[in-house]
Amino acid sequence: MTSLPAPQWRKSSYSNGTGGECVEVAELAGITAVRDSKVPAGPRIAIQHAAWAGFVGALRTSRLD
């Protein structure tokens, strides 16, 4: 059995590092994993890369107001 490397989680560049409301993401094979930075061992969701890119793109252009 091959073991997979641990995900490299990263916070948004908008995070101020004071423990606010942040999400963390990790790029995995074919998916983007998302979790709550305040509860790193808690639930995570997995989203296909294309769907995540579309969501982030919509946020950047304020299409989700």
C-alpha positions in Angstrom: 0.0 0.0 0.0 1.3 3.5 -0.9 0.9 6.2 1.6 -0.1 9.7 0.4 1.7 12.8 1.5 -0.1 14.9 4.1 -2.0 17.8 2.6 -0.3 21.2 2.7 -3.0 23.5 4.1 -2.9 27.2 3.5 -5.0 30.2 4.6 -6.3 33.0 2.5 -4.1 35.9 1.8 -6.9 38.0 3.4 -6.4 36.2 6.7 -5.0 38.5 9.4 -3.6 35.6 11.4 -5.5 36.5 14.6 -7.8 33.5 14.6 -10.7 35.1 12.8 -13.1 33.4 10.5 -10.8 31.7 8.0 -10.9 28.7 5.7 -7.9 26.7 4.7 -7.4 24.9 1.4 -5.2 22.1 0.2 -4.6 21.0 -3.3 -4.9 17.2 -3.7 -5.0 14.8 -6.6 -7.9 16.2 -8.7 -9.6 18.0 -5.8 -9.3 21.0 -3.6 -10.0 20.2 0.1 -11.5 23.0 2.3 -11.6 23.1 6.1 -12.3 25.6 9.0 -9.0 26.9 10.3 -10.4 27.1 13.8 -11.2 23.3 13.8 -8.4 21.7 11.7 -9.3 18.1 12.8 -13.0 18.8 12.0 -15.0 18.2 8.8 -13.6 18.9 5.4 -15.1 19.1 2.0 -13.6 18.1 -1.3 -14.4 20.1 -4.4 -13.2 19.5 -8.0 -10.5 21.9 -9.0 -12.6 23.4 -11.8 -15.5 24.1 -9.4 -13.2 25.7 -6.8 -11.6 27.9 -9.4 -15.0 29.0 -10.6 -16.1 29.8 -7.1 -12.9 31.8 -6.3 -13.2 33.6 -9.7 -16.8 34.6 -8.9 -15.6 35.9 -5.5 -12.8 38.0 -7.1 -15.2 39.6 -9.5 -17.9 40.2 -6.9 -20.5 38.1 -8.7 -21.6 36.5 -5.5 -22.8 39.7 -3.7 
